[in-house]
């Protein structure tokens, strides 16, 4: 089941909303590509944090 802004992994609970949304987007893409759920969550959080660093305003 894909994650949404209102239904997401507990590990994403403390992320800022914009970073969480990006992590959800990345995690859903990783799941669709066949990654295991736990791995998708870890990778998505790390990549979303990197994305946030590059897109600071």
C-alpha positions in Angstrom: 0.0 0.0 0.0 1.5 3.3 -1.0 2.1 5.9 1.7 0.4 9.3 1.7 0.7 12.6 3.6 -1.8 11.3 6.2 -0.5 7.7 6.2 3.2 7.3 6.4 5.8 5.2 8.4 6.4 6.1 12.0 10.1 6.7 11.2 9.0 9.8 9.2 6.9 11.2 12.0 9.5 13.8 13.1 10.5 15.0 9.6 9.5 18.5 8.6 6.4 18.4 6.4 8.1 19.2 3.1 10.9 16.7 3.8 8.3 14.1 4.8 6.4 14.6 1.6 9.6 14.1 -0.4 10.5 11.0 1.6 7.0 9.6 1.0 7.4 10.2 -2.8 10.8 8.5 -2.8 9.7 5.6 -0.7 6.7 4.9 -2.9 9.0 4.9 -6.0 11.4 2.5 -4.3 8.6 0.2 -3.3 7.3 0.2 -6.9 10.8 -0.7 -8.0 10.7 -3.8 -5.7 12.7 -2.6 -2.7 11.8 -4.1 0.7 9.7 -1.8 2.9 12.4 -1.2 5.6 15.0 -0.5 3.1 12.8 1.8 1.1 12.0 3.8 4.3 15.7 4.2 5.3 16.8 5.2 1.8 13.9 7.6 1.3 14.6 9.4 4.6 18.3 9.8 3.8 17.6 11.0 0.2 14.8 13.4 1.4 17.2 15.0 3.9 19.8 15.4 1.1 17.1 16.9 -1.1 16.2 19.4 1.7 19.9 20.5 2.1 20.1 21.2 -1.6 16.8 23.1 -1.7 17.0 25.4 1.3 15.4 28.7 0.8 
